Amino acid sequence: MTSVVATATTPKIAINRHVNSVLFVMNNSYNYSLPTHPYLTAPYISVIVHNAAEYSRSLPTFPNNHRSTTITKTNEIGGAVGRVVAKLGMGELATGGGWGTSFDGEKGLPLIAEYGGFFLDIIRFMTRHRLTACPGFRYFGHYIVDFVKNRLIVTAEFDSRDESYSWILNWLSEHPYSARATQFSVSTTISRTGRPLTGEGIDALSPPIYFLPSAGFHILTYRCRLLWLSHKQVISPTGVPLESISISALGRSRALIQMLITEARHIYIERDTSRTIIFVADQYGAWRRTRSRPKRPLDTIVLDSTLKQSVIEDLREFLTSEQWYSDRGIPYRRGYLFYGSPGSGKTSFIYALAGELGLNIYVINLSSKGLTGDTLAELVTDTPTRCVLLIEDVDTAFVHREKGEEKNNVTFSGLLNAIDGVAAQEGRILCMTTNHVTRLDPALTRPGRIDVRCFFDLATRSQARELFARFYPHLPPDTRLPSEFAARIPEKKFSMAALQGFLMGYKRDPEEAVRKVEEWIESGGKGEEYGDNENGIGDGNGEEQKGGEGENSVASVTNVAGDKELNVTMDGNESDWE
Ligand SMILES: Nc1ncnc2c1ncn2[C@@H]1O[C@H](COP(=O)(O)OP(=O)(O)OP(=O)(O)O)[C@@H](O)[C@H]1O
């Protein structure tokens, strides 16, 4: 029999690989050999003994004759062992049988029970009764399983609240196992928190069908290695249905599972390359991927082409000048303000720009109820280094600042801190939109926060002509219909959104659209099935929108830094904006 020796005064531990007993030597006055079972592994016993030896210093001296132990001493020792057991994280084991009570109620050999509590009593009970693996495993099973798991199995967990969950679902849907599985779930979306993702939902012509392993346990292979997968559905404490997937493989190396995750992410991102992904801030201050849109080509935005080119070039230059900013100690950020009439293409232009540059869009709604200054700052910090951060209708949030009547949880200074505080993410492009530029506080639009301002006006005739031509792309090249349509549209009276709405009523009949447009104009742009857009009608003046310099332009861009004339008008004069 090999023994493990623990002494109270000099805790020396010698563990034999095939340990089958533990010998306690306490001050040389008391020895006790605790037989163990071969199924209790040496490392496991060693942990117990090591900790017991550490604590044994504080134990009272053992009596020479342990059989004469009094109840008082029993309790003292039991308490000490209880502390040992608690330290080992096995507190529940020490309480089950009660101190000083033998596990099997047997008299005569109470020492272990009395001095060791329930935990040691169990060992004694097992060995006395020659009980082998079965009850031992039942009792210590989860420790053994944990031990084996930690040393022999690699597991990765994926939670449906995280983006990585979508990667794995997507990967699984393409794995041959999903096509073969006899227990599978059918889905038309690869969804996270129930929301459709790429190419799914209303923008898909015919919804795709995904076959996924159903909830439960599955075994599959990856690169000729065995994997097992557990797919669980749970309800969170707040009542939200959640899902989790854990994928495990034999071995201690994480390489295989890391490879799988990288591959899953790659496949998933590949699906998105032709799309712009939109993230929206949720009420808990975290980014949630909401949807993805096919990238909108820039030429579908009917604006002065020089203007579009100027903005795109400005952005491209920014994205490649990190070192330039760093050399001069300038925060590496760029701010754009898109202002002007409602429905003139501000948001559409931003989406098209993001698509052109391959950036994702992170949308913040300042009026969102749960949003506070702190969560806003966190959100801005959490954006990736290359992205478009979009704050729409920024005027609506702080119109009453001077009266101290801010309607939101986010204060004006909270917003300023978030967008240019030290924690604000480097490399991000901030885009703000407003229909009422004069209502904006100058502090918000000062250079450094806003570097480029783009003005969008109501539709001109030339815009109307181009819109018509794009709407009916199959018209013969020599057709006069676009010009006839444009000739009937008053200059800067209607928004592009309103004109588009009108044309939607005549999707397949351009001649009819031209015939009906005057009638529509006379009705003030109302009454058409798709053309009823109250916001679409301007006063033809748009004074509030112009900011002083855009009167003759459909859209104009001003570079606040004054280092580059982008288009149409440019003066870089702050006073024009206040
Ligand atoms: N210049 C334009 N070129 C092409 N389509 C446009 C243009 N302006 C507006 N539209 C169309 O009108 C609709 C509304 O446009 P968008 O939301 O971009 O306008 P907006 O200026 O952001 O409006 P708001 O200020 O009300 O948010 C979109 O469907 C868009 O395609």
Ligand as a Chemical Component Dictionary entry (heavy atoms), coordinates in Angstrom:
data_LIG
# 
_chem_comp.id                   LIG 
_chem_comp.type                 NON-POLYMER 
_chem_comp.pdbx_formal_charge   0 
_chem_comp.three_letter_code    LIG 
# 
loop_
_chem_comp_atom.comp_id 
_chem_comp_atom.atom_id 
_chem_comp_atom.alt_atom_id 
_chem_comp_atom.type_symbol 
_chem_comp_atom.charge 
_chem_comp_atom.model_Cartn_x 
_chem_comp_atom.model_Cartn_y 
_chem_comp_atom.model_Cartn_z 
_chem_comp_atom.pdbx_ordinal 
LIG N1  N1  N 0 -31.203 62.948 -54.124 1  
LIG C1  C1  C 0 -31.893 61.792 -54.153 2  
LIG N2  N2  N 0 -31.604 60.863 -55.062 3  
LIG C2  C2  C 0 -32.277 59.720 -55.118 4  
LIG N3  N3  N 0 -33.266 59.397 -54.269 5  
LIG C3  C3  C 0 -33.562 60.275 -53.304 6  
LIG C4  C4  C 0 -32.906 61.509 -53.210 7  
LIG N4  N4  N 0 -33.415 62.198 -52.193 8  
LIG C5  C5  C 0 -34.354 61.412 -51.654 9  
LIG N5  N5  N 0 -34.448 60.265 -52.324 10 
LIG C6  C6  C 0 -35.356 59.153 -52.016 11 
LIG O1  O1  O 0 -36.304 59.623 -51.088 12 
LIG C7  C7  C 0 -36.441 58.751 -49.977 13 
LIG C8  C8  C 0 -36.108 59.497 -48.689 14 
LIG O2  O2  O 0 -34.766 59.902 -48.718 15 
LIG P1  P1  P 0 -33.880 60.115 -47.422 16 
LIG O3  O3  O 0 -34.470 59.406 -46.282 17 
LIG O4  O4  O 0 -32.477 59.819 -47.771 18 
LIG O5  O5  O 0 -34.064 61.657 -47.205 19 
LIG P2  P2  P 0 -33.591 62.522 -45.978 20 
LIG O6  O6  O 0 -33.071 63.791 -46.525 21 
LIG O7  O7  O 0 -32.688 61.746 -45.123 22 
LIG O8  O8  O 0 -34.965 62.759 -45.248 23 
LIG P3  P3  P 0 -35.231 63.146 -43.730 24 
LIG O9  O9  O 0 -34.504 64.419 -43.467 25 
LIG O10 O10 O 0 -36.700 63.311 -43.665 26 
LIG O11 O11 O 0 -34.717 62.012 -42.924 27 
LIG C9  C9  C 0 -35.528 57.593 -50.245 28 
LIG O12 O12 O 0 -36.285 56.519 -50.711 29 
LIG C10 C10 C 0 -34.593 58.053 -51.312 30 
LIG O13 O13 O 0 -34.302 57.021 -52.206 31 
# 
loop_
_chem_comp_bond.comp_id 
_chem_comp_bond.atom_id_1 
_chem_comp_bond.atom_id_2 
_chem_comp_bond.value_order 
_chem_comp_bond.pdbx_ordinal 
LIG N1  C1  SING 1  
LIG C1  N2  SING 2  
LIG C1  C4  DOUB 3  
LIG N2  C2  DOUB 4  
LIG C2  N3  SING 5  
LIG N3  C3  DOUB 6  
LIG C3  C4  SING 7  
LIG C3  N5  SING 8  
LIG C4  N4  SING 9  
LIG N4  C5  DOUB 10 
LIG C5  N5  SING 11 
LIG N5  C6  SING 12 
LIG C6  O1  SING 13 
LIG C6  C10 SING 14 
LIG O1  C7  SING 15 
LIG C7  C8  SING 16 
LIG C7  C9  SING 17 
LIG C8  O2  SING 18 
LIG O2  P1  SING 19 
LIG P1  O3  DOUB 20 
LIG P1  O4  SING 21 
LIG P1  O5  SING 22 
LIG O5  P2  SING 23 
LIG P2  O6  DOUB 24 
LIG P2  O7  SING 25 
LIG P2  O8  SING 26 
LIG O8  P3  SING 27 
LIG P3  O9  DOUB 28 
LIG P3  O10 SING 29 
LIG P3  O11 SING 30 
LIG C9  O12 SING 31 
LIG C9  C10 SING 32 
LIG C10 O13 SING 33 
# 
